[in-house]
């Protein structure tokens, strides 16, 4: 029934695997930073439901806001690199890194703390 069907599929070029791409060093470093952020943000976020532990999360959010330009640039470049190479896990990790920085800005603004980015105070 389908000699023609199978022959047509055999002629096509197989899709390259994720394992054939060699990651640049900055993608690996950025992915490790994002994994560390993930391991810190999730437990602290859960523990922040306890009233005074929330202050730890506010402090951590201020640290993330302080280094936010570096994290945003790193995660945007990782997202661009991994999206073009169809590496879903790295793309999702970079998107999570950007989401963590955005959430940190929201927490700092809601706490009405000054926004300090790389030593420069914004507003007020």
PyMOL commands that set and color helices and strands:
alter all, ss='L'
color gray80, all
select helices_A, chain A and resi 3-11+18-20+25-47+51-66+68-84+88-111
alter helices_A, ss='H'
color red, helices_A
select strands_A, chain A and resi 115-117+120-122
alter strands_A, ss='S'
color yellow, strands_A
deselect
rebuild
show_as cartoon
